[in-house]
Amino acid sequence: MLVSDFQYDLPPDRIAQQPLADRAGSRLLHLNRRGSWQDRNFREFPDLLRSDDLLVLNNTRVFRARLYGHRSGQRAQPPSPHNPAARDFLRGRIEVLLTRQVTDNPNEWECLVRPGRRIGIGEKLYFYGPPGSPPDAPSELEAEVIERGSFGERRIRFAPVPDFFARVERIGHVPLPPYIHREDDEATDRDRYQTVYAQTRGSVAAPTAGLHFTPEILEQIRARGIEIAEITLHVGLGTFQPVRVEKVEDHKLHRERYEIPAEAAQAINLAKAEKRRVVAVGTTTVRTLEYAAKLAGGNRLECGRGEADAFIYPGYQFQIVDALLTNFHLPQSTLLMLVCALGGKEFVMGAYRHAVETGYRFYSYGDCMFVE
Protein backbone atom coordinates (compact mmCIF):
# COMPACT_ATOMS: atom_id res chain seq x y z
CA MET A 1 0.00 0.00 0.00
CA LEU A 2 1.43 3.38 -1.02
CA VAL A 3 1.57 6.43 1.21
CA SER A 4 0.60 8.51 -1.82
CA ASP A 5 -2.79 6.75 -1.83
CA PHE A 6 -3.69 8.96 1.13
CA GLN A 7 -3.04 12.27 -0.61
CA TYR A 8 -5.72 14.91 -1.05
CA ASP A 9 -5.62 18.57 -2.09
CA LEU A 10 -6.37 21.19 0.54
CA PRO A 11 -6.43 24.94 -0.15
CA PRO A 12 -4.38 26.78 2.53
CA ASP A 13 -7.36 28.88 3.55
CA ARG A 14 -9.13 25.73 4.80
CA ILE A 15 -6.54 25.28 7.59
CA ALA A 16 -7.98 26.80 10.77
CA GLN A 17 -5.58 29.35 12.25
CA GLN A 18 -7.65 30.28 15.30
CA PRO A 19 -10.16 28.41 17.45
CA LEU A 20 -13.81 29.31 17.14
CA ALA A 21 -15.23 31.57 19.82
CA ASP A 22 -17.54 28.70 20.78
CA ARG A 23 -15.86 25.33 21.33
CA ALA A 24 -19.01 23.42 20.43
CA GLY A 25 -19.77 25.56 17.38
CA SER A 26 -17.76 23.36 15.02
CA ARG A 27 -19.26 21.58 12.06
CA LEU A 28 -19.46 17.79 12.16
CA LEU A 29 -19.40 15.49 9.14
CA HIS A 30 -21.38 12.39 10.11
CA LEU A 31 -20.22 9.25 8.28
CA ASN A 32 -22.33 6.13 8.28
CA ARG A 33 -20.15 3.24 7.13
CA ARG A 34 -23.07 1.81 5.21
CA GLY A 35 -22.26 4.47 2.64
CA SER A 36 -23.73 7.88 3.44
CA TRP A 37 -22.70 11.11 5.13
CA GLN A 38 -24.48 14.18 6.48
CA ASP A 39 -23.35 17.70 7.32
CA ARG A 40 -24.15 18.46 10.95
CA ASN A 41 -23.03 20.58 13.90
CA PHE A 42 -21.04 19.27 16.86
CA ARG A 43 -23.88 20.25 19.22
CA GLU A 44 -25.79 17.34 17.68
CA PHE A 45 -23.13 14.84 18.76
CA PRO A 46 -24.86 13.74 22.01
CA ASP A 47 -27.95 12.79 19.98
CA LEU A 48 -25.86 10.70 17.57
CA LEU A 49 -24.78 8.42 20.41
CA ARG A 50 -26.79 5.40 21.51
CA SER A 51 -28.01 5.31 25.08
CA ASP A 52 -25.91 2.22 25.85
CA ASP A 53 -22.69 3.51 24.23
CA LEU A 54 -19.43 3.78 26.15
CA LEU A 55 -17.58 6.99 25.28
CA VAL A 56 -13.81 6.90 25.90
CA LEU A 57 -11.78 10.10 26.32
CA ASN A 58 -8.02 10.75 26.42
CA ASN A 59 -7.49 12.99 29.45
CA THR A 60 -3.86 13.89 28.74
CA ARG A 61 -2.84 17.49 29.43
CA VAL A 62 -0.64 19.53 27.08
CA PHE A 63 2.30 21.27 28.70
CA ARG A 64 4.27 24.23 27.34
CA ALA A 65 6.78 22.02 25.60
CA ARG A 66 8.24 24.59 23.17
CA LEU A 67 11.31 26.32 24.63
CA TYR A 68 13.33 29.15 23.08
CA GLY A 69 16.95 29.73 23.93
CA HIS A 70 20.47 30.02 22.58
CA ARG A 71 23.55 27.86 22.04
CA SER A 72 26.95 27.96 23.70
CA GLY A 73 28.74 31.19 22.88
CA GLN A 74 25.66 32.92 21.50
CA ARG A 75 23.06 35.08 23.11
CA ALA A 76 19.69 35.62 21.47
CA GLN A 77 17.74 38.52 22.87
CA PRO A 78 14.24 37.53 23.99
CA PRO A 79 11.42 39.73 22.72
CA SER A 80 10.73 42.45 25.26
CA PRO A 81 9.80 46.15 25.37
CA HIS A 82 13.53 46.79 24.82
CA ASN A 83 13.71 44.52 21.78
CA PRO A 84 10.32 44.27 20.05
CA ALA A 85 11.77 43.33 16.65
CA ALA A 86 10.73 39.70 16.27
CA ARG A 87 12.82 39.41 13.11
CA ASP A 88 16.01 40.14 15.04
CA PHE A 89 14.94 37.66 17.70
CA LEU A 90 14.27 34.91 15.18
CA ARG A 91 17.78 35.22 13.75
CA GLY A 92 19.42 34.41 17.05
CA ARG A 93 17.26 31.91 18.85
CA ILE A 94 17.01 28.15 18.81
CA GLU A 95 13.78 26.29 19.33
CA VAL A 96 13.48 23.03 21.26
CA LEU A 97 10.29 20.98 21.33
CA LEU A 98 10.32 18.48 24.19
CA THR A 99 8.67 15.30 22.89
CA ARG A 100 9.29 12.55 25.45
CA GLN A 101 10.75 12.35 28.93
CA VAL A 102 13.17 9.44 29.28
CA THR A 103 11.65 7.18 31.91
CA ASP A 104 14.87 6.01 33.56
CA ASN A 105 16.33 9.54 33.88
CA PRO A 106 13.83 12.38 34.43
CA ASN A 107 16.46 14.99 33.50
CA GLU A 108 16.79 13.55 29.98
CA TRP A 109 14.40 14.32 27.15
CA GLU A 110 13.96 13.39 23.53
CA CYS A 111 13.24 16.51 21.53
CA LEU A 112 13.21 18.23 18.16
CA VAL A 113 15.61 21.10 17.64
CA ARG A 114 15.61 23.95 15.13
CA PRO A 115 17.89 24.77 13.42
CA GLY A 116 18.82 21.11 13.76
CA ARG A 117 21.88 20.90 11.54
CA ARG A 118 23.86 23.28 13.75
CA ILE A 119 23.23 21.59 17.08
CA GLY A 120 25.76 18.81 17.74
CA ILE A 121 26.61 16.44 20.56
CA GLY A 122 28.17 18.28 23.51
CA GLU A 123 26.45 21.54 22.63
CA LYS A 124 25.18 23.51 25.64
CA LEU A 125 21.72 25.07 25.39
CA TYR A 126 20.42 27.91 27.56
CA PHE A 127 16.74 28.78 27.98
CA TYR A 128 15.74 32.22 29.18
CA GLY A 129 12.75 33.63 30.99
CA PRO A 130 9.27 34.49 29.72
CA PRO A 131 8.62 37.39 27.30
CA GLY A 132 9.39 40.70 28.96
CA SER A 133 12.40 39.36 30.89
CA PRO A 134 15.44 41.69 30.95
CA PRO A 135 17.84 40.89 28.08
CA ASP A 136 20.67 40.19 30.54
CA ALA A 137 18.64 37.91 32.83
CA PRO A 138 20.29 34.56 33.64
CA SER A 139 19.00 31.44 31.93
CA GLU A 140 16.20 29.54 33.67
CA LEU A 141 17.22 26.11 32.35
CA GLU A 142 20.41 24.67 30.91
CA ALA A 143 20.88 21.46 28.94
CA GLU A 144 23.51 19.51 27.03
CA VAL A 145 22.97 17.57 23.81
CA ILE A 146 23.97 13.95 24.48
CA GLU A 147 22.63 12.12 21.39
CA ARG A 148 21.85 13.16 17.84
CA GLY A 149 19.28 11.57 15.55
CA SER A 150 17.92 12.29 12.10
CA PHE A 151 15.33 14.90 11.12
CA GLY A 152 16.21 17.27 13.97
CA GLU A 153 15.79 14.69 16.75
CA ARG A 154 18.06 15.02 19.78
CA ARG A 155 18.38 13.73 23.31
CA ILE A 156 19.28 16.41 25.83
CA ARG A 157 20.13 16.32 29.53
CA PHE A 158 18.96 19.20 31.71
CA ALA A 159 20.96 20.41 34.66
CA PRO A 160 18.88 19.45 37.73
CA VAL A 161 16.69 22.25 39.13
CA PRO A 162 13.91 22.34 41.71
CA ASP A 163 10.40 22.29 40.20
CA PHE A 164 11.49 21.56 36.63
CA PHE A 165 7.94 21.49 35.25
CA ALA A 166 7.04 24.71 37.04
CA ARG A 167 9.89 26.41 35.19
CA VAL A 168 8.87 24.87 31.88
CA GLU A 169 5.31 26.09 32.36
CA ARG A 170 6.57 29.58 33.21
CA ILE A 171 9.02 30.06 30.34
CA GLY A 172 7.65 27.64 27.73
CA HIS A 173 5.18 28.19 24.92
CA VAL A 174 2.10 26.27 23.79
CA PRO A 175 3.38 23.74 21.20
CA LEU A 176 1.12 24.77 18.33
CA PRO A 177 1.61 22.71 15.15
CA PRO A 178 3.60 24.30 12.32
CA TYR A 179 0.60 24.67 10.01
CA ILE A 180 -0.77 27.34 12.37
CA HIS A 181 1.12 30.24 10.87
CA ARG A 182 1.56 32.62 13.75
CA GLU A 183 4.76 34.08 15.12
CA ASP A 184 3.98 32.60 18.50
CA ASP A 185 1.24 31.27 20.71
CA GLU A 186 -1.33 33.66 22.14
CA ALA A 187 -3.03 33.86 25.52
CA THR A 188 -6.16 32.19 24.14
CA ASP A 189 -4.13 29.14 23.06
CA ARG A 190 -3.29 28.32 26.68
CA ASP A 191 -6.94 27.56 27.28
CA ARG A 192 -8.20 26.49 23.86
CA TYR A 193 -5.35 24.12 22.93
CA GLN A 194 -6.45 22.01 25.89
CA THR A 195 -9.52 19.84 26.42
CA VAL A 196 -11.89 20.82 29.23
CA TYR A 197 -11.31 17.40 30.81
CA ALA A 198 -7.48 17.44 30.61
CA GLN A 199 -5.89 16.07 33.77
CA THR A 200 -2.55 14.29 33.43
CA ARG A 201 0.35 16.43 32.16
CA GLY A 202 2.53 14.97 29.44
CA SER A 203 1.42 15.80 25.87
CA VAL A 204 3.22 17.98 23.36
CA ALA A 205 0.13 18.21 21.14
CA ALA A 206 -3.56 18.25 21.97
CA PRO A 207 -5.84 15.27 21.33
CA THR A 208 -7.78 17.58 19.06
CA ALA A 209 -11.08 15.68 18.74
CA GLY A 210 -11.65 16.51 22.39
CA LEU A 211 -11.28 20.26 21.88
CA HIS A 212 -14.95 20.54 20.80
CA PHE A 213 -16.38 19.38 24.12
CA THR A 214 -17.73 21.78 26.72
CA PRO A 215 -18.88 20.92 30.26
CA GLU A 216 -22.45 21.38 29.01
CA ILE A 217 -22.00 18.88 26.17
CA LEU A 218 -20.51 16.33 28.54
CA GLU A 219 -23.43 16.82 30.92
CA GLN A 220 -25.90 16.27 28.08
CA ILE A 221 -24.14 12.99 27.28
CA ARG A 222 -24.25 11.83 30.90
CA ALA A 223 -27.89 12.91 31.22
CA ARG A 224 -28.75 10.43 28.47
CA GLY A 225 -27.26 7.67 30.60
CA ILE A 226 -24.21 7.27 28.38
CA GLU A 227 -21.17 6.03 30.28
CA ILE A 228 -17.85 7.89 29.95
CA ALA A 229 -14.44 6.32 30.63
CA GLU A 230 -11.06 8.06 30.61
CA ILE A 231 -7.65 6.78 29.61
CA THR A 232 -4.36 8.62 29.06
CA LEU A 233 -2.00 8.67 26.10
CA HIS A 234 0.65 11.39 26.09
CA VAL A 235 0.88 12.67 22.55
CA GLY A 236 4.42 12.69 21.16
CA LEU A 237 6.25 11.96 17.93
CA GLY A 238 4.22 8.83 17.32
CA THR A 239 1.18 11.00 16.62
CA PHE A 240 2.57 13.77 14.45
CA GLN A 241 5.80 12.45 12.91
CA PRO A 242 5.65 12.68 9.09
CA VAL A 243 5.71 9.48 7.05
CA ARG A 244 8.96 9.46 5.05
CA VAL A 245 8.67 6.13 3.25
CA GLU A 246 6.88 5.17 0.03
CA LYS A 247 5.15 2.05 1.32
CA VAL A 248 2.83 2.32 4.29
CA GLU A 249 4.04 -0.98 5.72
CA ASP A 250 7.62 0.34 6.00
CA HIS A 251 6.75 3.12 8.43
CA LYS A 252 7.67 2.67 12.10
CA LEU A 253 5.81 4.57 14.79
CA HIS A 254 7.47 6.18 17.82
CA ARG A 255 6.31 4.86 21.17
CA GLU A 256 4.08 7.01 23.38
CA ARG A 257 3.34 6.61 27.09
CA TYR A 258 -0.16 5.53 28.10
CA GLU A 259 -2.15 4.45 31.13
CA ILE A 260 -5.47 2.61 31.35
CA PRO A 261 -6.98 2.78 34.86
CA ALA A 262 -8.70 -0.29 36.30
CA GLU A 263 -12.16 1.30 36.20
CA ALA A 264 -11.74 2.20 32.51
CA ALA A 265 -10.60 -1.34 31.62
CA GLN A 266 -13.54 -2.82 33.49
CA ALA A 267 -16.04 -0.52 31.75
CA ILE A 268 -14.57 -1.28 28.30
CA ASN A 269 -14.46 -5.03 28.84
CA LEU A 270 -18.05 -5.03 30.11
CA ALA A 271 -19.22 -3.03 27.08
CA LYS A 272 -17.56 -5.51 24.72
CA ALA A 273 -19.02 -8.49 26.61
CA GLU A 274 -22.50 -6.93 26.37
CA LYS A 275 -21.97 -6.06 22.67
CA ARG A 276 -22.34 -2.35 23.31
CA ARG A 277 -20.46 0.16 21.21
CA VAL A 278 -17.15 1.61 22.34
CA VAL A 279 -16.92 5.13 20.89
CA ALA A 280 -13.43 6.61 20.91
CA VAL A 281 -12.83 10.35 21.03
CA GLY A 282 -9.71 10.85 18.94
CA THR A 283 -7.17 8.67 17.17
CA THR A 284 -4.93 8.66 20.27
CA THR A 285 -7.70 6.90 22.19
CA VAL A 286 -8.08 4.36 19.38
CA ARG A 287 -4.38 3.54 19.31
CA THR A 288 -4.23 3.11 23.09
CA LEU A 289 -7.21 0.77 23.26
CA GLU A 290 -6.19 -1.31 20.28
CA TYR A 291 -2.59 -1.61 21.49
CA ALA A 292 -3.76 -2.75 24.92
CA ALA A 293 -6.11 -5.29 23.33
CA LYS A 294 -3.24 -6.68 21.27
CA LEU A 295 -1.21 -7.14 24.45
CA ALA A 296 -4.14 -8.95 26.06
CA GLY A 297 -4.56 -11.15 23.00
CA GLY A 298 -8.18 -10.42 22.08
CA ASN A 299 -11.20 -8.15 22.27
CA ARG A 300 -10.59 -7.20 25.89
CA LEU A 301 -7.80 -5.36 27.63
CA GLU A 302 -5.94 -5.10 30.91
CA CYS A 303 -5.41 -2.05 33.05
CA GLY A 304 -1.89 -0.72 33.39
CA ARG A 305 0.65 1.57 31.83
CA GLY A 306 3.23 1.23 29.11
CA GLU A 307 4.35 2.62 25.78
CA ALA A 308 2.17 2.14 22.71
CA ASP A 309 3.27 2.06 19.08
CA ALA A 310 0.13 0.75 17.35
CA PHE A 311 0.26 1.70 13.67
CA ILE A 312 -3.23 1.22 12.24
CA TYR A 313 -3.93 1.37 8.51
CA PRO A 314 -6.44 -0.22 6.10
CA GLY A 315 -6.66 -3.96 6.55
CA TYR A 316 -6.46 -3.73 10.34
CA GLN A 317 -9.13 -5.66 12.28
CA PHE A 318 -10.41 -3.55 15.18
CA GLN A 319 -10.78 -5.37 18.48
CA ILE A 320 -12.21 -2.65 20.75
CA VAL A 321 -13.28 0.49 18.93
CA ASP A 322 -16.61 0.56 17.09
CA ALA A 323 -16.99 4.29 16.29
CA LEU A 324 -14.76 7.34 16.26
CA LEU A 325 -15.01 11.10 16.68
CA THR A 326 -11.98 12.73 15.07
CA ASN A 327 -10.75 15.94 13.47
CA PHE A 328 -9.59 16.15 9.85
CA HIS A 329 -5.97 15.11 9.41
CA LEU A 330 -3.01 15.95 7.20
CA PRO A 331 -2.59 14.21 3.84
CA GLN A 332 -0.47 11.05 3.94
CA SER A 333 -0.47 11.02 7.76
CA THR A 334 -0.75 7.98 10.01
CA LEU A 335 -3.85 9.54 11.56
CA LEU A 336 -5.64 9.70 8.21
CA MET A 337 -4.63 6.09 7.58
CA LEU A 338 -6.21 5.08 10.90
CA VAL A 339 -9.50 6.78 10.02
CA CYS A 340 -9.45 5.05 6.63
CA ALA A 341 -8.90 1.72 8.37
CA LEU A 342 -12.09 2.20 10.37
CA GLY A 343 -14.29 3.88 7.79
CA GLY A 344 -12.98 2.41 4.54
CA LYS A 345 -10.34 4.13 2.46
CA GLU A 346 -12.39 5.15 -0.58
CA PHE A 347 -15.35 6.22 1.55
CA VAL A 348 -13.26 8.35 3.92
CA MET A 349 -11.22 9.93 1.14
CA GLY A 350 -14.47 10.80 -0.63
CA ALA A 351 -15.78 12.38 2.56
CA TYR A 352 -12.57 14.42 2.80
CA ARG A 353 -13.08 15.73 -0.73
CA HIS A 354 -16.65 16.67 0.23
CA ALA A 355 -15.36 18.47 3.33
CA VAL A 356 -12.88 20.47 1.24
CA GLU A 357 -15.52 21.39 -1.33
CA THR A 358 -18.07 22.48 1.27
CA GLY A 359 -15.76 24.66 3.35
CA TYR A 360 -15.02 22.59 6.46
CA ARG A 361 -12.17 23.89 8.62
CA PHE A 362 -9.22 21.49 8.87
CA TYR A 363 -6.70 20.27 11.45
CA SER A 364 -6.24 21.08 15.13
CA TYR A 365 -8.56 24.08 15.46
CA GLY A 366 -10.87 22.84 12.71
CA ASP A 367 -14.10 20.88 12.43
CA CYS A 368 -14.68 17.20 13.13
CA MET A 369 -15.99 13.92 11.74
CA PHE A 370 -17.96 11.13 13.40
CA VAL A 371 -17.46 7.69 11.85
CA GLU A 372 -19.88 4.94 12.91
N, C-alpha and C positions, 0 to 999 in steps of 0.2 A: 504494500500500500504506500502510495507516494504522499509526502507532506504537501506537495502542490495541489493535491486533490481537495485540500481544505482552504483554498484561496478564495477570497471574494473581494470585490471592489467597494471601497468605502470613501465617499467624499470627506475631506478633512472637516468640513463644517458639521458633520454628524457626530463628531467626537465631543462629548460634553466636557466643557472646561470648568464649569461651576455646578455645585449642587442646586437642585430646585429649592425654592423657599420652603416648600412643603415636602417633607420626606416621602409621604404617602401619595404625592401627586403624580408619581411616575406612570407612564403607560405600561401596559402588560400585554404581551403577545401570548395568547393561550393556545397551546398546541395539543391537540388530541391525536395520539399516535395511530388512531384509526384512519387518519388522513385529512384532517381539517384544522384550520386555525381561525381565531377570532381576535380582533383588536379590542382590548379592554383597558381598564384602569386598575392600578394596584389596589385601590380601596375595595375592589371586588374580590380580592384574593381569599378572604375568610369564607366567602360563599362558594368558592370553587373547591373547598376542602370537604371531605366527607366527615360525618359526625364521629366516625370511629377511627379516623386517621391518627397516626402518630407523627407529629412534626418535630424534626430534629434540627437544632441550631448549633452553630459553632460560636462559642462564647469567648474566643480569643480577643485580646485587647492589643491594639496597635500602640507601639511606643515610638518616641521621636528618634528614629533610628538613623536619620541622615545628619551627619556631623560635618562641619566645615572647619578647616584648619590650614596648617602650612607644614612644609617639610623642614628637615634639618637645614640650617643655614639660610632659610628664607623667612620672611615675615609678611604675610598678607594682612592688610588692614581690614578689619571687619567693618561692615557698613554702620555708620553712626552719624549723628549730626555733624561731626567733624569731617566725615568722608562719605557723603551721600552718593558718590558716583559709583553705581553698581558695576559699570564697565571696568573701572580700575580694580574693583574688588575681585571680579571674575578672573582677571588676568593672573592674580597672585594666589588664589586659594586652591586647595585640594578638597575633594568631596569624598567622604567615606560613608557607604551604606552598610550598616551592620546587618548581616543576614542570619547568623546562627551562632549562638553561644556554645562553645565547646564544653561538653558535659563534664569532662574530667578535670577541667581547669577553668573556673569561672572568669579568670582574667583574660582568657583567649577567645577570640572571635573570628569566624569566617566573615568576609566582607567583600564588597566591590569598591574599587578605588578609581577615581578619575582625577587627573589623567593617568591611566594605568601604566602606560609604557615607561613612565619616568620614575615609578616607585619600586625600588628594588629591595632585596633582602638586606636587613640591617638598617634600613632607613628609619629615622625617628620622625614621628608625626606629633604635632602639637595642636590641640583643639582649644579655641578661645571661648570667651563668654558669650552671652546672648547679645542680639543686636542692641546697640546703644552703649556697649561696654567701652571704656577708654581704650584707645589704640595701643597703649603700652601696658595694658593689664596682663598679668601672668596667665599662662594657659591653665585651663580647668582640668584637662586630661592629657596624658602623654602615652604614646604607644610606640612599639617597635614592630616592624614587619619581619616575621619569622619564616613565612613560606610564601611562595609565589605560584599562582596557577595561571591558566589561560583565561582570556576574555575579561581581564581586569579583576580576577578573583585573587584574594590575598588572605593570609591568616596573620592576625596582629595580636600582640600581647600588651595589654594595658598595664601601666604602673599601678599597683594597688592603691586605692583611695577609699575612705569611708563613704558609704552611701553612693556607690557607683551609679545606680539607676536614677537616683535623685539628681545627680549632675547631668546625666544624659537627658533627662526630661527638661532640665532647666536650659541647657545650651543647644539641644538638638532641634531638628525640624521635622515636621510631618513628612513621611516618606511618600510623597505623591508620585505616581508613575510618570514616566518621561513624556507620555503623550498629552499630559496636561501642561500646556505651554505657558507657564507663568514663571517669572523670575524666582519666586519662592512661595512657600506656603503662606496662607493668610490666617487670621484669627478664626474665621469660620471653619477652616479645615480641621482645627483641633477638636471640634465637636462633630462635624459632619462626616469626617473620614473615620468614623467610629460607629459601631452599632449601639443601639440604646441598651442592649443587654450584654455588652462587653464586660468581661470580668478578669480574665487571667492574662496578664501582660506577657507578650512574647512575639507578636507578629510585626513584620516589616511591610505589610500591605493588608488592607482591609478585606475581609470576606464580603465582597461587595453586594451579593444578593441580600444580605441582611440590612443594608443601609436604608432600605425602603420602610422598614418596620418602625412604628411608633408605639408607645405604651398603650394607646387606645386600640390600635390594630391587634396587638397581642391580647388585650382584654376581650375583644370581640371573638377572637379564636377560642380562648378559654371558656367564654360564656356559652359557646356552642357545644361544650363538652369535649373538645378536641385536646388530646394530651400533648404536652410539649416536653421534650427531653433535650438536654444540653451536653455536648461533648466539646473537646478543645483540640484544634489543630493550629499550631503556630505557623502562619504563612511565611515561607522563605523562598529560596531559589527554586524549589521544586514546583512552585505555583507559577512563577512568572519568567523562568528562564526560557529564552528563545530556543526553538528547535533548529539545530544547525546541520542536520543530516538530510539526505534525500528520501530515505525510506523510513516510514514511521517506526517500524520495528527496531531500528538501530538506535533510537533515542533512549537515553538513560536519564531517569529522573533523580534529582537530589532528594535526600531524605529530610523529612520535616517532623518535628516533635509533636506527639499527640497524647491525649489522655481520654479514656472513656470511663466515667465513674460507674460504680456498681449499679446505682439506680437507673442510669441510662441504659446500661447493658440489659438489665432485667426488663425494662419497658420495651426495648427493641425486640428482644427474644420472645416476649409474650405476644407482641403484635404479629410477628412472623408465625408463631404457633397458631394464632387465631385467624390467620390469613387476612389481617388488616394491612392497609397500606402504610408503608414508611415513606414519608415525604421529606426529602432533604432540602434544606435551605443552603444552597451554594455547592459548588464543585468541591470545595475543601471538605465539607461534610461527607459527600459521596466517597471521596478517596479514603477518608478515615474509616468509615463503616465497612467499605469493601475490603480494605487491607486487613482490618481486624477479623472479618469473616474468613478471609483466606488463611490467616493464622490458625483460626479455630477449625478449619477444614470443612465448612459447610455454610448453611444459611442461618447461622447464629453466631454470636461473638462473645468474647470474654471481656470483662472489665480489665483495666490496666493502662499502662503507659508504655510508649516506645517511640520508634521513628518509622514513619510510613514512607513508602516510595511507590505506591500503586500508580501505574501508568495505564490508563483506561482509554481504549480506542475501539472503533467498530469491530465487532466480532466478540467482544467481551460479554460474558454471561453474568448478569447482575445477581448477587446473592441476597442483598438486603434492600437496596433502594428501589422503590416502585415509581416515584415521581420526583420531580426536581424543579425548584424555583432557582433561576440563575440570571445573571446579567448577560449582555452580549459581549462576546470575547474577540480577541484579536485574530486576524487571519492566520492560519497555519500554526495555531497555538495548541498546546496539550489540552487546554480547557475546552476549546471548541471541539476537539476530537472526542473528549468525554461526553459532551452533550450529544454529539452525533452517534455515539455508541448507544446511548439510551433512547434517543428519538428516531434514529435512522438517518444515515448520512444524507441521502438525497432530499428527504423531507425537511430536515433541519436546515440544510443549505438553501433550500427554496424559501423557507421561512425567513432566513437572514436576508435574502434578496428582497422579499416583501417588506421587511423592516427598513431596509435602506430606501426603497422606493417611496415608502409612506412616512418618512421623516422621523423614525424612532431615534432617540439619543443613545449613543453607544459608550461602552466601557464603564469605568468605575463609577462615575457620577451619572450614568445614563439610565435608560429604562430596563425593563426585565422581561423574562420569558418564563412561562410555566409549562412544563412538559409532563403530560400524564398519559 
